[in-house]
Amino acid sequence: MPNSVNGDSGSDDERKPAEHEETVLGKRSLNASALTAEPLAKKANVLEEKALRHSPKDEEREEKGRERDREREPLSRKVRAAVSRLARTMYDKAGMKPDETSLSYLAGDDEEFWSSLGIEYDVGDMYEQMEKAGGVRLRSTGDPFITKLVIGCGNHPYEYKAMGEDSKHAHKDAYTVDKSVSMSPTVLGAFGYTNLAPLFLPGVFEQIIFEGYSPVDSAATLDRQPYLLADLVTLLADDGKLALPVGPNQNVRTVVARKKQGRIEVMAVLKGDQPPAVEAAGTEVTENYLKSLVPKAPG
């Protein structure tokens, strides 16, 4: 369990805000005629087992407990200063330009913002995480019943609160990763740029989706992300599914893939409202495969 955050222990990719397309692993259909679905009976058994072991009432009690813990006392100046330093360190480790708008929140005394982060770790823990993974767990990631990971968003993003859109991105059933602290992610980090997998339980995610941006918009972007595919393989459960946007904004395709025997294999490729292309089904998702889907640099 995480230590108290007020203990004395010491120690761009350009976001496409506002409009988020429905993800192919969410409300958008995977087109059952083209993709092989899990047997319904098997899925029902898994869901029933989870319901028995982790009921909605249990989740409600746990959430209320977490809220009471967060409201018990404000974050200390020591913790706030550490998070501010670590956020900048995260950009340095990822080789990315800092998001100054997001970091500006860290320089202020907005109690509502600091409370929204729900930080559960002390300063020593967070520095160890940054040293090990180039990112920071703001909240615990150890619940094996949370089997969805959303990359590129947060849980009730503070950044969207003024627009009244935070509830659209609550992601209560998921852990989240984002490089902008104002998105209130579970893990503050740049997925793919540093080795964030050690901050989660391995092999538990049945779904991993990228929200609001394409992590592979060019070959050069992919080259800067040495941990992208390795971390996805580590975090996906056996038979877990992945929705990976590939290509620039005006020509994004979504590679729908599944982990099988330690490999990530294509199930289908989606482009807008067009029928899924399944000719690549079974192809391993490698750096070379992803680069084949993005336009070549001019010259």
Beta strands, then each sheet from edge to edge (+ up, - down):
strand 1: 136-137
strand 2: 148-151
strand 3: 175-178
strand 4: 187-188
strand 5: 205-210
strand 6: 236-246
strand 7: 253-260
strand 8: 263-270
sheet 1: 1+ 4- 3- 2- 5- 6- 7+ 8-
end
